[in-house]
Amino acid sequence: MEQKTNPMRHLEKLGIPYTAHHYEGGALSGMEVARAQGQDPDLVFKTLVTEGKERSYYVFLVPVTGDLDLKKAAASVGEKSVSMIKSKDLLSLTGYIHGGCSPLCLKRPMRVTIDSSAQQHEKIYFSAGKVGYQVEVAVEDLPKALDFQFADVRKVLD
């Protein structure tokens, strides 16, 4: 049974159209989710949380066809380096668990960067804040939904 998540409610409150998608099977990899849903993997973005110097936290969205390039990510937010946070710290920092982290409705404010490849598409998919739930949102509507920047932060996987 599908249910509304806080990110879905946030989009509705702002009047931003979205399409909700639900899949079974728990925490699958992003590529597995894209395949299971019949979605173009270039449009499916994973949400990754990093830590910079002095406990500054950053959120990055990258397509599941690639990974986060930590050097590019650090440069995009003006840090010398960033590192991925530990999975066990995700819930306390974001309010989400691994496999269900959304860039919307974070527990604490964090700077959000979306890989610039999103600009080549009309829409992208990302987590709706719960494992098994995604939202599909028009790229042109993203600035209405959250404060973010576009930057080239993706490392293409071989």
N, C-alpha and C positions, 0 to 999 in steps of 0.2 A: 504494500500500500504506500502510495506517495504521500509526502507531507511537505508543508512549507517550512523552509529554513529561514533564519534571520536574514541572510543575504537576499533571499527571494522577497521577503517582506520589505527590505530596504529598497530594492528596485521598484516594487509596487508603490511604496510611499512617495518615491521621486517621480512616478509616472513613466518609468523607463520600461519599454516592452522587452520581454525576455521569453525564452522557451525553456521550460524545465525538462531535464532528462533524468531518468532513473535507471540504474542497472543493479543487478544482483551479483553477489559473489565476493563481497567484502573489498578489502584494499588490494586492487589489482594495479599493475603498472599502468602508466598513462597510455602506452601503446596498446596494451590489452583492452583498456577501456575504449579507446578509439575504434579498435577492431570490433569489439562486442557491440558497439553502438552504430557501426557502419559510418563512422565519421572520418573525415580527412584528418590524419594525424597532425598535419601542419596547422590545423585550426584548433587543436586541443592543447591547452596550456596548463602546465603544472605550476603550483605555487610553492616557492622555496623561500625559507627564512634564513637570513644570515646575521652574523654579529660582527660589528666592526670594533675599532678601538674604543675603549671606555664604555663598553656595554651599549653601544648604539646598534639598533636592530633595523634591518632592511628586508623588504619583501620583493622578490623577483618572480615574474611570470615568464616562463620560456616554453616554447612548443615541446611536446613530448618526443619529437623527432631529434631533439638535441639535449644538451645539458647546460648548466650554468657555467660560464667561463668566469672563474672567481677574480681573475685580474681585470677583465673588462667590467665586471660588476663593481669592484672596488673603485675603479676609475670613474664610473658613472655616478657614484655617490660621494666622490671626493675623499675617499679613504685610501690609505696605502695598501691595506689588505682587508678582506672579509673572509669569514669561514662559516660553514654551515653550522647551524645550531644543532645540538643533540636532540634526537627524537623525544626523549623524556622531558625536555624543556618546552616543547612546542605548546602543549595545553596551557601551561601557566603564563606563557608570553602572549599567545594569540587567542586562546579560548577554543582552539581546534585541535583535533588529533591528526596524526600522520595519515595521509590518504583522504583527508576531508578538510584541508586548510584552504580557506578562501581569502582573497585580498580584501573582501568587503567585511565590515562589521568586526574588525579586529579588536581584541580586548584592550589593547593600548595602541596609541597612534604610532605608525611606522611609515617610513618613506617607501613608496611603492614604485617600482620600475617594471615596465612591460617591454619585452624584447621588441625591437623596432620591426621585426618581421610581421607583427600583427597589423601594421599599417598597410600591408599588401592585400589584406583580406577585408571583406565586408562585415564578417562576424567572427567571434572566437568563442570557444567553450572553456569554462573553468569551473573549479569546484564551487558547489553551492553551500559549502560549510558542513557537510556531513558525508561520510563515506557512502558511496552509491548515488550521490546526487550531483548534477551539473547544471549550470545555466549557460544558455547560448545568448549572447548579447551582441548587438551591432557595435563595431569598433567606434563609430561616430558617436555613440551614446556613452561610451566609457567615461569621458570627462565629466558628465553629469552625475555619474555613480561614485566616483572616487577621485582623489587628488593623486596624480601619478605623473611620471615622465616616460617617454619612449627612449630607449637606448639599445645599442647593439651589445647584448650581454650573452648571446648564445654561443655555445661551442657545438658545432655540428658533429654528430656521432658518425663513425664510419660504418 
